[in-house]
């Protein structure tokens, strides 16, 4: 069996061929939009569906959508001047899903032997910010261990 390039499969399937053509057309509209839209919209709006001459622009939030709606006539003229055949622009909000909450890393308490050695070391230190910080750390770790046993 011979290996085929991905383009072979795209050209072999009419549906994949249509998707490829649509994605190329949307990339063309997106590049044109990026060229004519003010920089403040960079990354906050995206060319979307194109149906019967109407281009949908997806804004990342309501404020961006409102600003885009104010500029629709200018954007429409700019896109037409670039040879793109559109009759209207529709602005929709398509907010990104909220990020997943991060899982808190499991805290590994300091072992008893290490705490004892740190306590011995701290006892030999002169009064200093380091000694104060170590004493605070030791007290915190001992309290956690005591709370875990109760």
Secondary structure by P-SEA (a helix, b strand, c coil): cccccaaaaaaacaaaaaaaaaaaaaaaaaaaaaaccccccccccccccccccbbbbbbccaaaaaaaaaaaaaaaaaaaaacccccbbbbbbbcccccccccccccccccaaaaaaaaaaaaaccccaaaaaaaaaaaaaaaaaaaaac
